[in-house]
Amino acid sequence: MRDPRLRGLYLITPDCPDTATLVAQVERALGGRPALLQYRSKQPDAALRLGQARQIAALCREAGVPFIVNDSLELTLATDADGVHLGREDGDLDAARRALGPGRILGVTCYNEWSRAVAGCAAGADYVAFGAMFPSATKPAAVRAPLELFVRGRCELEVPLAAIGGITLDNAAQVIAAGASLLAVVADVFDAPDPGARAAAYRTLFDA
């Protein structure tokens, strides 16, 4: 059975070394009730990442939004997060599934690779993600993934599909129509004048 939490806006934090600024941004964005929120940081300071993740995890719990950690199973467990999102270089998927247990969410980045999506499902992933769908400032060199992967995935895979990369309100509808259950978004929400209102606008796409 597909997890009912895994449908809607999948909000991803911007990389920000200023914890107070980041926490304030997240608090505003959570007002728009995203389906999930992922903490993503490439800061080299492990103590900074841990501190930020703990504060954002607390905000997510208060808002009732599942909190996911990007790339790090260790940080996921240290913050008692609701799940982890792993890419190609982030560890063994079977081992991650065992460490998480059955209650937490395991997400897998599949880039434009159908075989990785199949392997992720076999390892017990709760969702698989394809992308980048469109040009993205977060990962400008990312390989592009075709919409056809979602068309195929909604028929052949038994888990929800997440779309990553360059997604905005202007192009989101076509990705949902192709089969995406989750839209992973950074800039289009966090760069908006009102992140909460922007997040809520994504929710209406799924309500429709």
Order of alpha helices (4+ residues) and beta strands (2+ residues): beta-alpha-beta-alpha-beta-alpha-beta-alpha-beta-alpha-beta-alpha-beta-alpha-beta-alpha-alpha
